[in-house]
Protein backbone atom coordinates (compact mmCIF):
# COMPACT_ATOMS: atom_id res chain seq x y z
CA UNK A 1 0.00 0.00 0.00
CA UNK A 2 2.83 2.38 0.90
CA UNK A 3 4.44 1.76 -2.49
CA UNK A 4 1.19 2.61 -4.24
CA UNK A 5 1.09 5.89 -2.34
CA UNK A 6 4.64 6.72 -3.42
CA UNK A 7 3.79 5.87 -7.03
CA UNK A 8 0.69 8.04 -6.84
CA UNK A 9 2.77 10.84 -5.34
CA UNK A 10 5.29 10.67 -8.18
CA UNK A 11 2.59 10.58 -10.84
CA UNK A 12 0.66 13.25 -8.94
CA UNK A 13 3.77 15.38 -8.90
CA UNK A 14 3.48 15.94 -12.61
CA UNK A 15 -0.26 16.43 -12.38
CA UNK A 16 -0.29 19.02 -9.64
CA UNK A 17 -0.07 22.73 -10.10
CA UNK A 18 3.23 23.86 -8.72
CA UNK A 19 4.11 27.28 -7.62
CA UNK A 20 5.45 30.39 -9.17
CA UNK A 21 9.12 29.60 -9.61
CA UNK A 22 10.05 33.23 -9.03
CA UNK A 23 8.93 32.91 -5.42
CA UNK A 24 11.66 31.38 -3.30
CA UNK A 25 11.32 30.41 0.30
CA UNK A 26 13.82 29.42 2.93
CA UNK A 27 13.99 25.70 3.47
CA UNK A 28 12.90 24.92 -0.10
CA UNK A 29 14.38 21.93 -1.87
CA UNK A 30 17.63 22.72 -3.67
CA UNK A 31 17.38 23.63 -7.32
CA UNK A 32 17.78 20.66 -9.65
CA UNK A 33 19.05 20.89 -13.19
CA UNK A 34 16.43 20.37 -15.90
CA UNK A 35 17.25 17.41 -18.18
CA UNK A 36 15.72 15.51 -21.06
CA UNK A 37 15.34 11.76 -21.37
CA UNK A 38 12.80 8.93 -21.33
CA UNK A 39 11.05 9.97 -18.12
CA UNK A 40 10.85 13.62 -19.14
CA UNK A 41 9.46 12.64 -22.54
CA UNK A 42 6.88 10.28 -21.01
CA UNK A 43 5.93 12.92 -18.45
CA UNK A 44 5.26 15.51 -21.17
CA UNK A 45 3.38 13.03 -23.39
CA UNK A 46 1.11 12.02 -20.48
CA UNK A 47 -0.73 15.32 -20.91
CA UNK A 48 -1.31 16.09 -17.25
CA UNK A 49 -2.02 19.74 -16.49
CA UNK A 50 1.04 20.26 -14.31
CA UNK A 51 3.43 18.52 -16.69
CA UNK A 52 5.64 21.42 -17.70
CA UNK A 53 9.03 21.10 -19.40
CA UNK A 54 10.64 22.43 -16.23
CA UNK A 55 8.91 19.97 -13.89
CA UNK A 56 9.32 16.96 -16.17
CA UNK A 57 12.95 17.92 -16.74
CA UNK A 58 13.49 18.19 -13.01
CA UNK A 59 12.08 14.69 -12.51
CA UNK A 60 14.37 13.45 -15.30
CA UNK A 61 17.36 15.07 -13.63
CA UNK A 62 16.61 13.19 -10.41
CA UNK A 63 16.16 9.99 -12.42
CA UNK A 64 19.57 10.53 -14.02
CA UNK A 65 21.08 10.51 -10.53
CA UNK A 66 19.01 7.72 -9.00
CA UNK A 67 18.09 5.25 -11.77
CA UNK A 68 19.94 3.30 -14.44
CA UNK A 69 18.96 3.84 -18.06
CA UNK A 70 17.02 0.56 -18.08
CA UNK A 71 15.27 1.60 -14.84
CA UNK A 72 14.34 4.88 -16.51
CA UNK A 73 12.89 3.14 -19.55
CA UNK A 74 10.73 0.93 -17.32
CA UNK A 75 9.64 3.83 -15.10
CA UNK A 76 8.72 5.86 -18.20
CA UNK A 77 6.14 3.21 -19.13
CA UNK A 78 4.29 3.90 -15.88
CA UNK A 79 3.12 7.31 -17.11
CA UNK A 80 1.08 5.74 -19.92
CA UNK A 81 0.21 2.52 -18.07
CA UNK A 82 -0.06 2.95 -14.27
CA UNK A 83 -1.27 -0.65 -14.01
CA UNK A 84 2.17 -1.78 -15.15
CA UNK A 85 3.62 -0.05 -12.10
CA UNK A 86 1.24 -2.01 -9.88
CA UNK A 87 2.20 -5.27 -11.57
CA UNK A 88 5.90 -4.47 -11.16
CA UNK A 89 5.43 -3.57 -7.49
CA UNK A 90 3.53 -6.78 -6.73
CA UNK A 91 5.87 -9.03 -8.69
CA UNK A 92 7.72 -11.80 -6.86
CA UNK A 93 10.60 -11.46 -9.32
CA UNK A 94 13.75 -10.42 -7.38
CA UNK A 95 14.79 -8.09 -10.19
CA UNK A 96 11.45 -6.26 -10.01
CA UNK A 97 11.67 -6.10 -6.22
CA UNK A 98 15.13 -4.51 -6.43
CA UNK A 99 13.91 -2.08 -9.08
CA UNK A 100 10.92 -1.10 -6.94
CA UNK A 101 13.16 -0.20 -4.01
CA UNK A 102 15.21 2.08 -6.29
CA UNK A 103 12.05 3.50 -7.82
CA UNK A 104 10.52 4.32 -4.41
CA UNK A 105 13.65 6.20 -3.40
CA UNK A 106 13.66 8.04 -6.74
CA UNK A 107 9.97 8.97 -6.43
CA UNK A 108 10.43 10.37 -2.93
CA UNK A 109 13.46 12.41 -3.97
CA UNK A 110 11.79 13.67 -7.15
CA UNK A 111 8.72 14.74 -5.21
CA UNK A 112 10.85 16.70 -2.77
CA UNK A 113 13.22 18.24 -5.32
CA UNK A 114 10.66 19.08 -8.01
CA UNK A 115 7.65 20.15 -5.94
CA UNK A 116 8.20 23.89 -6.51
CA UNK A 117 9.03 23.68 -10.23
N, C-alpha and C positions, 0 to 999 in steps of 0.2 A: 504494500500500500504506500509506504514511504517513497519507494522508487517511482511510483505513478505520480505522486505529488511533485517530485523533482522534475520528472518529464513534463508535466503540465506547466510547471513554473518556467522551464526553459522555452517551451512552445508559447506560453503566455507572454514571455518576455518580448517576443517579436510582435505579439498582438496588442500589447498595451500601448498606451499613449506615450509616455516619456515626457520629460520636461523640456523647458527651454534651455538649450545647451549654453546660452550666454549667462545663465544664472549659476553661480558656483556657490557651494556652501562648504563650510569647514566640516571635515569628517567624511566627505564624499569619497567614493571609490577613486583610485588613481586613474588617470586618463590612459586609455588603451589605444594603441595604434589601430587604424582601420585597414583591413586587409580584404583581399578577394580570394575566393576558393570555392570548394563544393558546398560548404555549409552556407556561406554568404549567398551563393547563387540560389540554392534551394530556399533559403529564407525569403529572398526577394520574389521568387516565383510563386511562393505560397499565397501571396496576395493578401496577407493580413494587414489591417489598417496601420499598425505601428511598425511595419517592416520597412524602415528607411535604409538607404545605403549605409548611413553612418552606423545605425544599430546592427544591421546584419554584418557589416564589416568588423565591428567590434566583437561580435560573437565569433566570427571567423578568426580574428586575431587570438582570442583565447583558445580556440580549437587548435591553432597552429602551435601553441605552447603546450597544450595538454593532451592532444590526441595524435595518433599516427595518421598517415594519409589514408590507410585502409579504414581506420576507425572513423575518420571524417566522411568517407564515402558512405559508410553504413549509416552514420548519424544523419547525413543529409537526406536519406530516404524517409526518415521519420517525419519530415515536414509534409510530404505528400501522403504518407501512409502511417498515421499514428498507431494503427493496429500492429504494424510491424515492430514498433518499439515495445509494445506489450508482449508480443510473442518472444522477442529477444530477451526481455527482462525475465520472463517466466521459464525460459529454456533451461534444461538441465545440462546442456553442453558446457563444459568447463571454459571453452573459449568465449562463449557468449557471457558467461558469468564474470569472467575477467574484464571483458569489454564493458559490461554494465557498471562495474565499479569505477572504471576510468570515466565513463560517460556521466555518472552521477557527480563525480568530483568536477568535471568540466561544466556541467549544467549549473552547479552551485556557484562556481567562480564566474561564469558568464553572466549569471543573473546579478551578481554583486557588481561586477566591473562595468556592465553595459546598461544598468538600470537608468542612468541619467542621460543616455545618448538618444 
